[in-house]
Amino acid sequence: MYQDKTLVCKDCGQDFIFTAGEQEFYAEKGFQNEPARCKDCRMARKANANSGRRERVMYDAVCAECGKETQIPFNPTNDRPVYCRECFEARKNM
């Protein structure tokens, strides 16, 4: 039903093969458009998109339950207790 197609990458201008298996996969997923980039350019584009993400800032804290030092993804304030992962999970399951 499907046959390999040669397409031209819109980023690098190189020919690449859109295989019959890839075409079948695209059809199963309901994708309407053929790929516009070769595999290398898709991977490079994805890597560049992910590099723009900020690193998550972690803050040091002391668990209000067991006293263990831990790190949390928000700046702790004195108005609410902070728990380590183990104590948080234990309290969540109560």
Biopython code that builds the backbone (N, CA, C, O; Angstrom):
import numpy as np
from Bio.PDB.StructureBuilder import StructureBuilder

atoms = [
    (1, "MET", "N", (0.831, -1.192, 0.000)),
    (1, "MET", "CA", (0.000, 0.000, 0.000)),
    (1, "MET", "C", (0.876, 1.256, 0.000)),
    (1, "MET", "O", (0.670, 2.155, -0.815)),
    (2, "TYR", "N", (1.839, 1.316, 0.901)),
    (2, "TYR", "CA", (2.731, 2.473, 0.953)),
    (2, "TYR", "C", (4.056, 2.118, 0.288)),
    (2, "TYR", "O", (4.489, 0.966, 0.312)),
    (3, "GLN", "N", (4.692, 3.126, -0.304)),
    (3, "GLN", "CA", (6.001, 2.946, -0.916)),
    (3, "GLN", "C", (6.930, 4.034, -0.391)),
    (3, "GLN", "O", (6.494, 5.149, -0.103)),
    (4, "ASP", "N", (8.217, 3.702, -0.267)),
    (4, "ASP", "CA", (9.196, 4.691, 0.179)),
    (4, "ASP", "C", (9.152, 5.921, -0.736)),
    (4, "ASP", "O", (9.005, 5.809, -1.953)),
    (5, "LYS", "N", (9.285, 7.103, -0.107)),
    (5, "LYS", "CA", (9.301, 8.362, -0.856)),
    (5, "LYS", "C", (10.577, 9.114, -0.519)),
    (5, "LYS", "O", (11.065, 9.058, 0.610)),
    (6, "THR", "N", (11.106, 9.809, -1.493)),
    (6, "THR", "CA", (12.247, 10.676, -1.258)),
    (6, "THR", "C", (11.724, 12.098, -1.073)),
    (6, "THR", "O", (11.042, 12.639, -1.943)),
    (7, "LEU", "N", (12.054, 12.692, 0.071)),
    (7, "LEU", "CA", (11.645, 14.056, 0.384)),
    (7, "LEU", "C", (12.891, 14.918, 0.558)),
    (7, "LEU", "O", (13.991, 14.394, 0.731)),
    (8, "VAL", "N", (12.721, 16.222, 0.513)),
    (8, "VAL", "CA", (13.827, 17.156, 0.685)),
    (8, "VAL", "C", (13.635, 17.890, 2.013)),
    (8, "VAL", "O", (12.576, 18.463, 2.270)),
    (9, "CYS", "N", (14.668, 17.865, 2.845)),
    (9, "CYS", "CA", (14.630, 18.520, 4.151)),
    (9, "CYS", "C", (14.582, 20.032, 3.961)),
    (9, "CYS", "O", (15.364, 20.596, 3.195)),
    (10, "LYS", "N", (13.655, 20.686, 4.666)),
    (10, "LYS", "CA", (13.521, 22.132, 4.497)),
    (10, "LYS", "C", (14.619, 22.904, 5.237)),
    (10, "LYS", "O", (14.809, 24.094, 4.986)),
    (11, "ASP", "N", (15.344, 22.238, 6.148)),
    (11, "ASP", "CA", (16.429, 22.918, 6.855)),
    (11, "ASP", "C", (17.764, 22.777, 6.138)),
    (11, "ASP", "O", (18.425, 23.777, 5.859)),
    (12, "CYS", "N", (18.167, 21.546, 5.838)),
    (12, "CYS", "CA", (19.502, 21.321, 5.264)),
    (12, "CYS", "C", (19.486, 21.112, 3.751)),
    (12, "CYS", "O", (20.538, 21.157, 3.112)),
    (13, "GLY", "N", (18.302, 20.884, 3.168)),
    (13, "GLY", "CA", (18.191, 20.705, 1.727)),
    (13, "GLY", "C", (18.587, 19.332, 1.215)),
    (13, "GLY", "O", (18.588, 19.101, 0.006)),
    (14, "GLN", "N", (18.924, 18.415, 2.116)),
    (14, "GLN", "CA", (19.324, 17.058, 1.717)),
    (14, "GLN", "C", (18.088, 16.179, 1.495)),
    (14, "GLN", "O", (17.048, 16.364, 2.127)),
    (15, "ASP", "N", (18.235, 15.227, 0.589)),
    (15, "ASP", "CA", (17.179, 14.243, 0.381)),
    (15, "ASP", "C", (17.162, 13.269, 1.558)),
    (15, "ASP", "O", (18.208, 12.941, 2.118)),
    (16, "PHE", "N", (15.961, 12.810, 1.927)),
    (16, "PHE", "CA", (15.821, 11.747, 2.921)),
    (16, "PHE", "C", (14.645, 10.871, 2.540)),
    (16, "PHE", "O", (13.744, 11.297, 1.818)),
    (17, "ILE", "N", (14.663, 9.651, 3.028)),
    (17, "ILE", "CA", (13.634, 8.668, 2.677)),
    (17, "ILE", "C", (12.532, 8.683, 3.740)),
    (17, "ILE", "O", (12.800, 8.558, 4.935)),
    (18, "PHE", "N", (11.307, 8.837, 3.284)),
    (18, "PHE", "CA", (10.117, 8.695, 4.115)),
    (18, "PHE", "C", (9.623, 7.279, 3.841)),
    (18, "PHE", "O", (8.929, 7.030, 2.856)),
    (19, "THR", "N", (9.990, 6.356, 4.727)),
    (19, "THR", "CA", (9.756, 4.933, 4.460)),
    (19, "THR", "C", (8.273, 4.583, 4.487)),
    (19, "THR", "O", (7.448, 5.331, 5.011)),
    (20, "ALA", "N", (7.958, 3.430, 3.910)),
    (20, "ALA", "CA", (6.584, 2.936, 3.903)),
    (20, "ALA", "C", (6.098, 2.726, 5.343)),
    (20, "ALA", "O", (4.946, 3.018, 5.663)),
    (21, "GLY", "N", (6.982, 2.221, 6.204)),
    (21, "GLY", "CA", (6.616, 2.015, 7.602)),
    (21, "GLY", "C", (6.310, 3.327, 8.314)),
    (21, "GLY", "O", (5.367, 3.409, 9.101)),
    (22, "GLU", "N", (7.112, 4.355, 8.033)),
    (22, "GLU", "CA", (6.848, 5.674, 8.629)),
    (22, "GLU", "C", (5.531, 6.240, 8.115)),
    (22, "GLU", "O", (4.777, 6.845, 8.877)),
    (23, "GLN", "N", (5.252, 6.051, 6.841)),
    (23, "GLN", "CA", (3.992, 6.529, 6.265)),
    (23, "GLN", "C", (2.800, 5.849, 6.930)),
    (23, "GLN", "O", (1.789, 6.485, 7.226)),
    (24, "GLU", "N", (2.937, 4.558, 7.155)),
    (24, "GLU", "CA", (1.863, 3.808, 7.820)),
    (24, "GLU", "C", (1.662, 4.327, 9.247)),
    (24, "GLU", "O", (0.531, 4.507, 9.698)),
    (25, "PHE", "N", (2.770, 4.564, 9.947)),
    (25, "PHE", "CA", (2.709, 5.116, 11.304)),
    (25, "PHE", "C", (2.004, 6.470, 11.297)),
    (25, "PHE", "O", (1.127, 6.719, 12.124)),
    (26, "TYR", "N", (2.383, 7.343, 10.368)),
    (26, "TYR", "CA", (1.757, 8.665, 10.268)),
    (26, "TYR", "C", (0.247, 8.525, 10.033)),
    (26, "TYR", "O", (-0.553, 9.247, 10.627)),
    (27, "ALA", "N", (-0.128, 7.588, 9.159)),
    (27, "ALA", "CA", (-1.548, 7.377, 8.865)),
    (27, "ALA", "C", (-2.297, 6.876, 10.090)),
    (27, "ALA", "O", (-3.412, 7.323, 10.355)),
    (28, "GLU", "N", (-1.701, 5.951, 10.844)),
    (28, "GLU", "CA", (-2.337, 5.420, 12.058)),
    (28, "GLU", "C", (-2.554, 6.514, 13.093)),
    (28, "GLU", "O", (-3.567, 6.523, 13.792)),
    (29, "LYS", "N", (-1.605, 7.433, 13.191)),
    (29, "LYS", "CA", (-1.706, 8.534, 14.160)),
    (29, "LYS", "C", (-2.589, 9.668, 13.664)),
    (29, "LYS", "O", (-2.902, 10.586, 14.422)),
    (30, "GLY", "N", (-2.993, 9.613, 12.405)),
    (30, "GLY", "CA", (-3.860, 10.650, 11.851)),
    (30, "GLY", "C", (-3.111, 11.907, 11.427)),
    (30, "GLY", "O", (-3.723, 12.959, 11.243)),
    (31, "PHE", "N", (-1.786, 11.807, 11.270)),
    (31, "PHE", "CA", (-1.012, 12.965, 10.828)),
    (31, "PHE", "C", (-1.353, 13.272, 9.377)),
    (31, "PHE", "O", (-1.413, 12.362, 8.550)),
    (32, "GLN", "N", (-1.573, 14.527, 9.064)),
    (32, "GLN", "CA", (-1.961, 14.931, 7.722)),
    (32, "GLN", "C", (-0.768, 15.282, 6.841)),
    (32, "GLN", "O", (-0.826, 15.098, 5.625)),
    (33, "ASN", "N", (0.320, 15.788, 7.438)),
    (33, "ASN", "CA", (1.459, 16.283, 6.673)),
    (33, "ASN", "C", (2.635, 15.315, 6.726)),
    (33, "ASN", "O", (2.855, 14.623, 7.720)),
    (34, "GLU", "N", (3.376, 15.288, 5.636)),
    (34, "GLU", "CA", (4.603, 14.512, 5.606)),
    (34, "GLU", "C", (5.669, 15.264, 6.406)),
    (34, "GLU", "O", (5.553, 16.476, 6.591)),
    (35, "PRO", "N", (6.702, 14.569, 6.880)),
    (35, "PRO", "CA", (7.756, 15.274, 7.611)),
    (35, "PRO", "C", (8.468, 16.266, 6.699)),
    (35, "PRO", "O", (8.685, 15.988, 5.519)),
    (36, "ALA", "N", (8.830, 17.417, 7.245)),
    (36, "ALA", "CA", (9.504, 18.447, 6.459)),
    (36, "ALA", "C", (11.012, 18.434, 6.684)),
    (36, "ALA", "O", (11.761, 19.052, 5.927)),
    (37, "ARG", "N", (11.461, 17.725, 7.734)),
    (37, "ARG", "CA", (12.884, 17.702, 8.076)),
    (37, "ARG", "C", (13.389, 16.265, 8.135)),
    (37, "ARG", "O", (12.648, 15.335, 8.455)),
    (38, "CYS", "N", (14.680, 16.111, 7.813)),
    (38, "CYS", "CA", (15.314, 14.805, 7.936)),
    (38, "CYS", "C", (15.498, 14.478, 9.423)),
    (38, "CYS", "O", (15.327, 15.343, 10.282)),
    (39, "LYS", "N", (15.842, 13.239, 9.711)),
    (39, "LYS", "CA", (15.979, 12.806, 11.103)),
    (39, "LYS", "C", (17.012, 13.631, 11.859)),
    (39, "LYS", "O", (16.771, 14.013, 13.004)),
    (40, "ASP", "N", (18.172, 13.919, 11.237)),
    (40, "ASP", "CA", (19.213, 14.697, 11.906)),
    (40, "ASP", "C", (18.731, 16.106, 12.247)),
    (40, "ASP", "O", (18.989, 16.599, 13.345)),
    (41, "CYS", "N", (18.040, 16.748, 11.325)),
    (41, "CYS", "CA", (17.541, 18.108, 11.578)),
    (41, "CYS", "C", (16.419, 18.107, 12.618)),
    (41, "CYS", "O", (16.312, 19.042, 13.411)),
    (42, "ARG", "N", (15.584, 17.065, 12.621)),
    (42, "ARG", "CA", (14.540, 16.962, 13.655)),
    (42, "ARG", "C", (15.178, 16.834, 15.030)),
    (42, "ARG", "O", (14.753, 17.485, 15.985)),
    (43, "MET", "N", (16.214, 15.983, 15.126)),
    (43, "MET", "CA", (16.888, 15.791, 16.415)),
    (43, "MET", "C", (17.584, 17.069, 16.858)),
    (43, "MET", "O", (17.540, 17.415, 18.039)),
    (44, "ALA", "N", (18.225, 17.775, 15.935)),
    (44, "ALA", "CA", (18.904, 19.026, 16.269)),
    (44, "ALA", "C", (17.898, 20.075, 16.724)),
    (44, "ALA", "O", (18.152, 20.811, 17.677)),
    (45, "ARG", "N", (16.774, 20.144, 16.056)),
    (45, "ARG", "CA", (15.725, 21.117, 16.415)),
    (45, "ARG", "C", (15.168, 20.811, 17.803)),
    (45, "ARG", "O", (14.942, 21.714, 18.608)),
    (46, "LYS", "N", (14.954, 19.546, 18.064)),
    (46, "LYS", "CA", (14.436, 19.140, 19.373)),
    (46, "LYS", "C", (15.449, 19.454, 20.476)),
    (46, "LYS", "O", (15.071, 19.920, 21.551)),
    (47, "ALA", "N", (16.728, 19.201, 20.212)),
    (47, "ALA", "CA", (17.777, 19.491, 21.199)),
    (47, "ALA", "C", (17.852, 20.983, 21.480)),
    (47, "ALA", "O", (18.035, 21.382, 22.630)),
    (48, "ASN", "N", (17.716, 21.813, 20.455)),
    (48, "ASN", "CA", (17.747, 23.264, 20.644)),
    (48, "ASN", "C", (16.534, 23.747, 21.424)),
    (48, "ASN", "O", (16.648, 24.669, 22.231)),
    (49, "ALA", "N", (15.389, 23.144, 21.197)),
    (49, "ALA", "CA", (14.176, 23.536, 21.917)),
    (49, "ALA", "C", (14.307, 23.213, 23.393)),
    (49, "ALA", "O", (13.875, 23.992, 24.243)),
    (50, "ASN", "N", (14.904, 22.064, 23.703)),
    (50, "ASN", "CA", (15.063, 21.660, 25.099)),
    (50, "ASN", "C", (16.146, 22.453, 25.807)),
    (50, "ASN", "O", (16.106, 22.586, 27.031)),
    (51, "SER", "N", (17.111, 22.983, 25.071)),
    (51, "SER", "CA", (18.195, 23.721, 25.712)),
    (51, "SER", "C", (17.727, 25.066, 26.240)),
    (51, "SER", "O", (18.397, 25.654, 27.089)),
    (52, "GLY", "N", (16.596, 25.569, 25.762)),
    (52, "GLY", "CA", (16.074, 26.851, 26.215)),
    (52, "GLY", "C", (15.347, 26.769, 27.545)),
    (52, "GLY", "O", (14.988, 27.798, 28.117)),
    (53, "ARG", "N", (15.129, 25.581, 28.037)),
    (53, "ARG", "CA", (14.427, 25.426, 29.309)),
    (53, "ARG", "C", (15.342, 25.773, 30.466)),
    (53, "ARG", "O", (16.539, 25.490, 30.441)),
    (54, "ARG", "N", (14.761, 26.385, 31.469)),
    (54, "ARG", "CA", (15.534, 26.756, 32.646)),
    (54, "ARG", "C", (15.709, 25.552, 33.558)),
    (54, "ARG", "O", (14.852, 24.671, 33.638)),
    (55, "GLU", "N", (16.839, 25.545, 34.235)),
    (55, "GLU", "CA", (17.069, 24.531, 35.257)),
    (55, "GLU", "C", (16.149, 24.823, 36.438)),
    (55, "GLU", "O", (15.910, 25.984, 36.769)),
    (56, "ARG", "N", (15.643, 23.792, 37.060)),
    (56, "ARG", "CA", (14.803, 23.967, 38.232)),
    (56, "ARG", "C", (15.677, 24.353, 39.409)),
    (56, "ARG", "O", (16.672, 23.686, 39.696)),
    (57, "VAL", "N", (15.310, 25.426, 40.092)),
    (57, "VAL", "CA", (16.046, 25.876, 41.265)),
    (57, "VAL", "C", (15.527, 25.110, 42.472)),
    (57, "VAL", "O", (14.321, 25.057, 42.713)),
    (58, "MET", "N", (16.431, 24.525, 43.219)),
    (58, "MET", "CA", (16.060, 23.777, 44.421)),
    (58, "MET", "C", (16.551, 24.536, 45.647)),
    (58, "MET", "O", (17.625, 25.137, 45.626)),
    (59, "TYR", "N", (15.763, 24.503, 46.710)),
    (59, "TYR", "CA", (16.080, 25.210, 47.946)),
    (59, "TYR", "C", (16.318, 24.212, 49.068)),
    (59, "TYR", "O", (15.638, 23.191, 49.164)),
    (60, "ASP", "N", (17.293, 24.522, 49.914)),
    (60, "ASP", "CA", (17.574, 23.684, 51.077)),
    (60, "ASP", "C", (16.529, 23.956, 52.152)),
    (60, "ASP", "O", (16.107, 25.094, 52.358)),
    (61, "ALA", "N", (16.120, 22.885, 52.832)),
    (61, "ALA", "CA", (15.140, 23.001, 53.910)),
    (61, "ALA", "C", (15.359, 21.855, 54.896)),
    (61, "ALA", "O", (16.083, 20.900, 54.614)),
    (62, "VAL", "N", (14.722, 21.973, 56.045)),
    (62, "VAL", "CA", (14.765, 20.921, 57.061)),
    (62, "VAL", "C", (13.346, 20.403, 57.232)),
    (62, "VAL", "O", (12.408, 21.182, 57.409)),
    (63, "CYS", "N", (13.192, 19.083, 57.177)),
    (63, "CYS", "CA", (11.877, 18.459, 57.303)),
    (63, "CYS", "C", (11.285, 18.751, 58.677)),
    (63, "CYS", "O", (11.946, 18.571, 59.699)),
    (64, "ALA", "N", (10.037, 19.203, 58.692)),
    (64, "ALA", "CA", (9.349, 19.526, 59.939)),
    (64, "ALA", "C", (8.981, 18.267, 60.721)),
    (64, "ALA", "O", (8.704, 18.341, 61.918)),
    (65, "GLU", "N", (8.977, 17.112, 60.055)),
    (65, "GLU", "CA", (8.591, 15.863, 60.711)),
    (65, "GLU", "C", (9.796, 15.130, 61.312)),
    (65, "GLU", "O", (9.804, 14.820, 62.503)),
    (66, "CYS", "N", (10.812, 14.855, 60.487)),
    (66, "CYS", "CA", (11.931, 14.027, 60.947)),
    (66, "CYS", "C", (13.228, 14.813, 61.167)),
    (66, "CYS", "O", (14.180, 14.279, 61.735)),
    (67, "GLY", "N", (13.277, 16.065, 60.727)),
    (67, "GLY", "CA", (14.455, 16.893, 60.927)),
    (67, "GLY", "C", (15.564, 16.676, 59.909)),
    (67, "GLY", "O", (16.637, 17.265, 60.033)),
    (68, "LYS", "N", (15.322, 15.836, 58.898)),
    (68, "LYS", "CA", (16.327, 15.558, 57.878)),
    (68, "LYS", "C", (16.443, 16.750, 56.923)),
    (68, "LYS", "O", (15.451, 17.404, 56.603)),
    (69, "GLU", "N", (17.686, 17.020, 56.472)),
    (69, "GLU", "CA", (17.877, 18.057, 55.468)),
    (69, "GLU", "C", (17.372, 17.533, 54.135)),
    (69, "GLU", "O", (17.571, 16.365, 53.799)),
    (70, "THR", "N", (16.711, 18.412, 53.373)),
    (70, "THR", "CA", (16.129, 18.024, 52.094)),
    (70, "THR", "C", (16.191, 19.206, 51.151)),
    (70, "THR", "O", (16.571, 20.308, 51.546)),
    (71, "GLN", "N", (15.817, 18.974, 49.908)),
    (71, "GLN", "CA", (15.710, 20.051, 48.934)),
    (71, "GLN", "C", (14.303, 20.051, 48.372)),
    (71, "GLN", "O", (13.702, 19.002, 48.143)),
    (72, "ILE", "N", (13.788, 21.271, 48.153)),
    (72, "ILE", "CA", (12.428, 21.438, 47.661)),
    (72, "ILE", "C", (12.438, 22.423, 46.496)),
    (72, "ILE", "O", (13.340, 23.257, 46.407)),
    (73, "PRO", "N", (11.440, 22.342, 45.591)),
    (73, "PRO", "CA", (11.431, 23.198, 44.398)),
    (73, "PRO", "C", (10.784, 24.568, 44.605)),
    (73, "PRO", "O", (10.444, 25.238, 43.630)),
    (74, "PHE", "N", (10.612, 24.987, 45.839)),
    (74, "PHE", "CA", (10.048, 26.313, 46.112)),
    (74, "PHE", "C", (10.777, 26.911, 47.302)),
    (74, "PHE", "O", (11.366, 26.192, 48.109)),
    (75, "ASN", "N", (10.733, 28.221, 47.403)),
    (75, "ASN", "CA", (11.397, 28.912, 48.495)),
    (75, "ASN", "C", (10.536, 28.773, 49.753)),
    (75, "ASN", "O", (9.418, 29.287, 49.793)),
    (76, "PRO", "N", (11.044, 28.082, 50.780)),
    (76, "PRO", "CA", (10.223, 27.854, 51.976)),
    (76, "PRO", "C", (9.995, 29.147, 52.760)),
    (76, "PRO", "O", (10.856, 30.024, 52.818)),
    (77, "THR", "N", (8.822, 29.233, 53.353)),
    (77, "THR", "CA", (8.504, 30.353, 54.249)),
    (77, "THR", "C", (8.214, 29.773, 55.625)),
    (77, "THR", "O", (7.998, 28.569, 55.755)),
    (78, "ASN", "N", (8.207, 30.598, 56.631)),
    (78, "ASN", "CA", (8.001, 30.121, 57.999)),
    (78, "ASN", "C", (6.541, 29.863, 58.331)),
    (78, "ASN", "O", (6.249, 29.341, 59.407)),
    (79, "ASP", "N", (5.620, 30.209, 57.453)),
    (79, "ASP", "CA", (4.205, 30.041, 57.767)),
    (79, "ASP", "C", (3.662, 28.643, 57.494)),
    (79, "ASP", "O", (2.547, 28.330, 57.911)),
    (80, "ARG", "N", (4.432, 27.785, 56.798)),
    (80, "ARG", "CA", (3.960, 26.430, 56.508)),
    (80, "ARG", "C", (5.096, 25.440, 56.710)),
    (80, "ARG", "O", (6.247, 25.757, 56.411)),
    (81, "PRO", "N", (4.795, 24.244, 57.212)),
    (81, "PRO", "CA", (5.845, 23.233, 57.401)),
    (81, "PRO", "C", (6.294, 22.653, 56.065)),
    (81, "PRO", "O", (5.532, 22.612, 55.099)),
    (82, "VAL", "N", (7.545, 22.208, 56.032)),
    (82, "VAL", "CA", (8.131, 21.573, 54.856)),
    (82, "VAL", "C", (8.511, 20.155, 55.238)),
    (82, "VAL", "O", (9.021, 19.914, 56.333)),
    (83, "TYR", "N", (8.259, 19.202, 54.320)),
    (83, "TYR", "CA", (8.540, 17.804, 54.603)),
    (83, "TYR", "C", (9.485, 17.228, 53.555)),
    (83, "TYR", "O", (9.460, 17.634, 52.393)),
    (84, "CYS", "N", (10.322, 16.274, 53.978)),
    (84, "CYS", "CA", (11.146, 15.537, 53.025)),
    (84, "CYS", "C", (10.215, 14.635, 52.211)),
    (84, "CYS", "O", (9.037, 14.489, 52.535)),
    (85, "ARG", "N", (10.750, 14.045, 51.173)),
    (85, "ARG", "CA", (9.925, 13.218, 50.290)),
    (85, "ARG", "C", (9.244, 12.081, 51.049)),
    (85, "ARG", "O", (8.054, 11.829, 50.855)),
    (86, "GLU", "N", (9.999, 11.392, 51.915)),
    (86, "GLU", "CA", (9.450, 10.244, 52.629)),
    (86, "GLU", "C", (8.315, 10.665, 53.567)),
    (86, "GLU", "O", (7.258, 10.035, 53.596)),
    (87, "CYS", "N", (8.542, 11.724, 54.325)),
    (87, "CYS", "CA", (7.500, 12.195, 55.261)),
    (87, "CYS", "C", (6.298, 12.750, 54.501)),
    (87, "CYS", "O", (5.156, 12.565, 54.924)),
    (88, "PHE", "N", (6.548, 13.421, 53.393)),
    (88, "PHE", "CA", (5.447, 13.951, 52.593)),
    (88, "PHE", "C", (4.576, 12.814, 52.071)),
    (88, "PHE", "O", (3.349, 12.880, 52.149)),
    (89, "GLU", "N", (5.213, 11.767, 51.537)),
    (89, "GLU", "CA", (4.464, 10.616, 51.027)),
    (89, "GLU", "C", (3.680, 9.928, 52.145)),
    (89, "GLU", "O", (2.534, 9.523, 51.951)),
    (90, "ALA", "N", (4.306, 9.801, 53.314)),
    (90, "ALA", "CA", (3.637, 9.155, 54.442)),
    (90, "ALA", "C", (2.404, 9.955, 54.876)),
    (90, "ALA", "O", (1.360, 9.379, 55.182)),
    (91, "ARG", "N", (2.531, 11.269, 54.900)),
    (91, "ARG", "CA", (1.399, 12.131, 55.300)),
    (91, "ARG", "C", (0.313, 12.116, 54.236)),
    (91, "ARG", "O", (-0.875, 12.173, 54.552)),
    (92, "LYS", "N", (0.722, 12.040, 52.981)),
    (92, "LYS", "CA", (-0.241, 12.032, 51.870)),
    (92, "LYS", "C", (-1.097, 10.774, 51.910)),
    (92, "LYS", "O", (-2.275, 10.816, 51.556)),
    (93, "ASN", "N", (-0.520, 9.662, 52.334)),
    (93, "ASN", "CA", (-1.220, 8.373, 52.350)),
    (93, "ASN", "C", (-2.003, 8.133, 53.639)),
    (93, "ASN", "O", (-2.556, 7.048, 53.821)),
    (94, "MET", "N", (-2.063, 9.100, 54.523)),
    (94, "MET", "CA", (-2.824, 8.934, 55.791)),
    (94, "MET", "C", (-4.296, 9.015, 55.559)),
    (94, "MET", "O", (-5.077, 8.898, 56.503)),
]
sb = StructureBuilder()
sb.init_structure("model")
sb.init_model(0)
sb.init_chain("A")
sb.init_seg("    ")
for serial, (resi, resn, name, xyz) in enumerate(atoms, 1):
    if name == "N":
        sb.init_residue(resn, " ", resi, " ")
    sb.init_atom(name, np.array(xyz, "f"), 0.0, 1.0, " ", f" {name:<3s}", serial, name[0])
structure = sb.get_structure()
